[in-house]
Amino acid sequence: MTVTDSVTTGAPGTGDLRRPGAARPAPRRRPRSTAGTAAALWLLAPGGLLTVAVIVVPFTVAIIMSLLDLDQYSFRQWLSAPFIGLGNYAEALTRTGLLHAVWVSGSAAVIATLLALPVGVAAALTTHLPFRGRAVVRSLYLIPYVLPAFVVGIIWRIILQPDGVANHGLAQLGVDGGLWLNGPKSYLALILVQVWSSWPLIYLLALSGLQGIEGSLHEAAALDGAEWAAKLRYVVLPLLRGPISLALIISLLHMFNSFTLPFVMFGVPAPQDVEVLPVLTYVESFQNLRFGLSAAMAVISLVLILVPLLVYLRTVKLDTEEASA
Amino acid sequence: MRVLRTIVAATLVATVGVPLSACGSDSAADGPKTINMLVGANAIYSTEQQKWFADVSAKFEKLAGAKVNFETFASPTDELTKIQTSMLSGQGPDIYSLGTTFTPTAYSTGAFVNLTADDWNKIGGRDRFLPATLGISGPDAEHEVGIPFASRPFVMAYNKELLAAAGIDKPADSWDGLLQQAKKLTKDGRYGMAVGYGDTFDPWKFVWAMSLQAGNPLVEDGKARLTDPTTVKAYQTYLGWLTTDKVVDPAATGWKNAQALAAFGAGKAAFMPMVSATSRVNLDKSAVAGKYGYALMPTIPPGATSLPAGAVGATSILSGDNLVIAKYSKNKDLALRLVNMLTSAESQEAYYKTFGEMPTNAELANKLATDPALSTFVESSSKAHGTPFNGGWSKVQLALVNVVVQLVPDLAAGKVDAKKLDALLAKAQSDAQAALDKAK
């Protein structure tokens, strides 16, 4: 399958060409011994076990915990902690900063992703064609991405502190920087740092998309007399839509879930403007020891994450169906 | 349910508690007995700590025929994770060294041995300890889990040269007096006080101390008193140093404690309240080395000239480490013997000499009190008071800090709005009360 396939299938309406009447050919039962089937199932067992251990068990535990009044008083006999049904969910939604935190996390993730997009694509375009020193530039571009989140957090906390480099720089321009790590501007700081640390992901995927475009397409466009701007507009960018959508979704989920960066930059208790959902969940669990309440928050956050994730999975599924059709 | 519980505990232990279960099982093995103890990793003196571990183990083997296996945690989260996995799986360290303010929370889990009179006898009796250090061992003398091990009282550092130049013979014993001195000392680009408003550990300690000194312990009989006039006054005083009195560098809105200490060390501030003995390490390497001293923090509340009737003149929160013994431990007697050894005057002296931590052992503390360099710390340790002993205290503490965190932008703007302070305090009060209502 080439990149072209994935792009065309990604377009709305073109995904499913099957009509209800024209069903797939009826599955034919192949002559196969039952022993063979059993062996095949055994081969699936490691994957199945792994799924149970890695996904099913923790998820079940989280759901059970979220239904219990589980705190430091009941933790030792946690399964006999009082069952309070949806009490934790109700409390999370009405008596904690959950909705505000969802808004902060979600809006910051969307804005930061949209800001990182042009930066990432531009970076990919600049390193697409060979030139002397391209490898060095490509490596430099990846630095923000390979740095651990806590290092990024510490670096930016130092840069943005009241008498830090950022404010000294701004003072040179005659601007009073003020507080970046608390107050309304902390929200801008969070977005800025998220963009800084996440554009390389978009860059990487966009670059891989660019490299996947066949040379013949460029030639054809050139033969048709397209200038670079037209080529970019009508050939390159449409073909990048697949990889870029993927990058956007991954980046969005990553930022929505980002704990370390805001935790290190702003600490706890977090300033109101940057109280993100993962930090709130952490505080309820590890500072207030309300394990049940924080499990409910974790489940809510999982549901929220599932929305873009399902959109993504659906896109991928359409691709594979189309490919196998 | 039991099967599920076992599976979950096994999963938890397998994922987070591998090192724990590995050492936990040692004690059940044949051969020389081993006792396990969990302590915080000492980042400043890590080599010395390793040596101390070896020394203690060797000494205990000679004394009781059992080795001591030390395990360290690097952060409070790390500590909490280990406690939780041990509690769930019923195996892990026999003895834990916990921060004093965490003791109420640990007590409320019911996972640690409630010390009987007999148990106290086995560790040398309650009289062995500086009485104040027992203040946060349990809700009352009959229900105690924490055995005082190390004391880290807070005091106030002051710049002797600057005070002498301004004709001030000694630091004031009231907060108002301190403010007057600080105003006098704020000149020539220097400030009266260094305070880390951006720190998330200290702000509540000021508010708690001033409130208590005015007769409000913040939590009484399960009721939070965070909107009490004494607490409002405490916040106004603490925040006012920067906004209205201007005795603190405006940049302090973004300072953590370390930055405030650095400013004091550079000679840019005359006082730095709320420092522990660990500040000596930094200050002795700073520009004020040899020119600074320590004094008790004021004990007369803001707006008063003497301690009000019925109020408590606390010099510090009761800060330090407590030892607790896990209920699941199969080596309780051995654990008590080890605790007895660790809290003896001899062991505490070795510990003090290695790490600079003040002792909880009364005999040794009285001996050290004659040393002028240490007398302030010993005195503060004996006049320190425990924070309210309640399982919901961690939330109260967080709510108190949150008020300051949310006011930092106002601090930076130079004016704290009284209505905003009231609104934040009302929120803190309801959060704190909710946590106290859940406390059992």
Interface residues (C-beta under 8 A of the other chain):
Chain A: A53 V57 P58 V61 D71 Q72 Y73 F75 R76 W78 L79 S80 R95 Q161 P162 D163 G178 L179 L181 N182 G183 P184 G267 V268 P269 A270 P271 Q272 V283 F286 Q287 N288 L289
Chain B: M1 L4 R5 I7 V8 T11 T77 L80 Q84 M87 L88 T105 S108 T109 G110 A111 G198 T200 A251 T253 G254 G391 S394 K395 L398 V401 N402 V405 Q406 V408 P409 A412 A434 A435 K438 A439 K440
